[in-house]
Amino acid sequence: MKVNGFKKILGGVAAMALVAGVSFGASGCAKSGPAGSKTPAGTITISGSTMLYPLNSVWAVKYHKIHPDVTVSVAGTGSGFGISNAANGNISIGASDAYLTKAFKKQYPNLVNIPVALDDAQVIYNIPGIPNSANLKMTPKMVADIYLGKITNWNDPAFKKLNPRYNFPNLHIFVVHRADASGTTFDFTSLLTDTSREWAKKIGISLSPAWPVGSGYLGSDAVVAAVKSTPGGIGYVGLGWVLEYHLSSAALLNKAGYFVVGSVKSIAAAGNSALKEGNFPADFDKSIVWNVSAKDAYPDSNFEFWMVKKQQPDAAAAKSIKDLIKWALGPGQSKKYTVPTGFAPLPKSVMGNVKKLLNQVQ
């Protein structure tokens, strides 16, 4: 699928530095409108996931057009930053690709994770001689072996066996990973943990794992730049980045035995498959990575979250934040916002539980 991307939607805003962030609205210090006001007003800060940054930015632009008295400041700083800073009140909303695990709930009991969309973590690569349009077949275990340092060259027979039509060069694999506390890493290591016993035993699921090999970079934008500029590079980012920068990405083997390319359609298939099993928790503290049965499901799909403090400093702040979230869960789910930025909208079947989570914000 070819999509023109979020830079066109934002009029070039997405080309700005992500870590620094960008505000949409009037300048000024953070504040809320009058408690009794029926019109949203004030300043809302969203920071965290670089995977979710493209959609957050598009939403911020559109919401400000509808509500010009609201300033929405968006930054891509990593999911770990988003979670911790939402909990301590430094930001209004923390963007995260990781859900609140039992450990996170114990550490941050004042937070609620509110799903806002579906996305994925894709394996990207730069292999001279392999067409950019090729979606090379890889198994998650192969990817785990690369990140364990067991597969070190692109001429390894494992690649040729799955992709006989291509000639792989005698070239060292330059392993790229995130250096910051990353929700994309959380999802990526979830897949490796579910499919590689060695990875599960030695490394496991983490925002910031003890990487056996590779070089770390801050943010998805830096991962993209490193892979694109390094022959032999391999890394992982969300679908939005793949679409925007026309990256080569792998077709990964899913649990049903099919090699599937990450797309809005295959992400939605994974989400719907997980929900149809009937035992998905109402507070969304479960991964949909790998453990879904649909043959068209991308195996490294995930819900995307906004982390919000349950108890806001005052009624006006709670109203401003909840008004934005309600908009994102309503009109913001339109495919004209989600699909071009590489996200699947939430299935309608989850909206009842999502609204119950939002009601915890006071």
C-alpha positions, 0 to 999 in steps of 0.5 A: 500500500502506498500512502503519501504520509503524515508530512503532507497532512501536517504541511511539513511539520513532521519534518521537524525534530521529534525530540524537541516537539512541536505545539499546535495553537497559541503560545503561552504557559500551561493552563486550563480554561474555566472549570464551568466552561463548555468550550475546551480551552487551555494547554495539553501536552502529549509526549512519549511514543515516537511510533505514535507521534505521527498520529498524535501530530495529525490529531493535534492539528485537526483538534486545534482547528476545531478548538482554537483556544486549545494549545496541543503540544506534541513530542516524540520522546519514547514511551518510557518518558511518556509513562513516567512523566504522565504519572508525575504530572509533568505532561498531560498525556503520555503516549505509549506503545506498551500497556500497563503491565502488572509491574507498571501498575504497581509502580504507577497506580495513579495511571490509566492506559486508554487505547487510541489506535492499533499499530505494529513494529516492523523489521526494516533493512538495507541490503544492497542488491535486494529491491527496495520493494521486496518484502523478504520472508523472515521468521521471528526466530531468525530475527531473534537470532540476529539480535542475539548475535547468532546470525551475523551475515546477510549471506547466511543460508537461512535467508536464501532458503526462505527467499530463493529468488534473491542473491544475498551479499557477503555483508555484515549485518549492522544491528540497530536498536533503540537506546531510549526506553521504547514502547516499540522495543517493548512490542518488538521484544514481546515478539522475540520472547514469544518465538525464541526460547533463548531470547525469552531466557536471556533477555525477555520483554522490556522497554530497555533490554540488555541488548546482546549486540548492536548500536542504539539510537534515540527515537524511531527517526534515528533508527530509520536514519541509521538503517537507511545510511548503513548498507547491511543495516537492520532495525525496527519501527512502526508502519507510519515510518515505513510508509513515509520513508518507503522503507524495505520491511520484512514479511514475518511468519505469523502463528497461523503459518503465513508470512504477512507484511505489516499494513493497516489491514493486517494490523486490524486483522490481528486486533480483531483476531485477539478480541474474537477470542473472547477473553481479552481483558477489559483494561487492555493489560495483555499483548496481541503480539504473536498470539493471534490465530488469523492467517492474515494477522501481522504478528507484531501488532499492538494497541497504542495508548494514551497514559493519563493520571486518574486524578487531575489537578482540577476539574478544568484540567480533567475536562480539557484532557477528556474532551480531547480524548473523546474527540480522538476516540470519536471523529479522530478514529476516521480513516482519513487520519489513521490510515495515512499515518500507518494506524488502524482505528480501534474496533467498535467492539472495544469502545464500551470498555475504553469509555469505562477506562476514560471515566476513571479520569477525574 
